[in-house]
Amino acid sequence: MKNATLYFAFPLIWLITNASSCRTDPPCNCKSYADISDEMKAFINFQKGDYWVYRLKQDTTVIDTLYCDRLEKRENDCGHDISDGNAVSCSYIYRLALIHSNADSFPHSNLKPGQGGAEVFTAKIGSTKEVFEVTTRKIQRVGADGAATGGPIFWLPYNVGEKYTKTSFYQIVGQKIDVSIVDNIYTNCTLTKYKPYYQWEVGKRTLDSIYLSPGIGIVKYNLDTTGYQTWELIKYQIKK
């Protein structure tokens, strides 16, 4: 009798399990959306017509201008978008696309020479913190050609010396820094450095040090490429 009970139980369990796995989740009915803080918006809330002119410190004749192509503000309902998997449900996600004038001289990104391309930044509310990411960075792995990837370069709240997660590529190492470039002084900057977690990651073709200024964005950054590069912001226009 016990065996007969087991024989009947197994099909019943199978039906229940598979029925539940085939069931689709109901859509999120978001009555409102959580927004990033004004402090975070200061790093991404730019508009078409804004631009940033950078000069290569090692050769001041080389200039690269980043133009704001678009800023998207998207409603994240259930957080099922793989690229934004750590964004909380019922929240806004911001995407900022910046176009290079001189992509050929900017080898860190997955941009094709002579074809321009966009640097994409994302700001969102993560599971534990607000996070600001660059999503077109390229790393070089030992024995490989490199892979396009992304990584948090700023988050709120933060403590100096911490990473966004244990395995993140970047670590905030300084705050309230004044950066002097030509005749400009950029105040209250944070400094984020590339700190690889795995031994097979090396700093080839990647953003190594990033100085961020509220309301302006990146004012200085280093690239660890085939030759070390430092790019400095010498001029910008930002509409308020």
Secondary structure, 3 states (H helix, E strand, C coil): CHHHHHHHHHHHHHHHHHHHHHCCCCCCCCCCCECCCHHHHCCCCCCCCCEEEEEECCCCCCEEEEEEEEEEEEEECCCCCHHHCCECCCEEEEEEEEEECCHHHCCCECCCCCCCCEEEEEEEEECCCEEEEEEEEEEEECCCCCEEEEEEEEEECCCCCCECCCCCCEEEEEEEEEEEECCEEEEEEEEEEECCCCCCEECCCEEEEEEEECCCEEEEEEEECCCCEEEEEEEEECCC
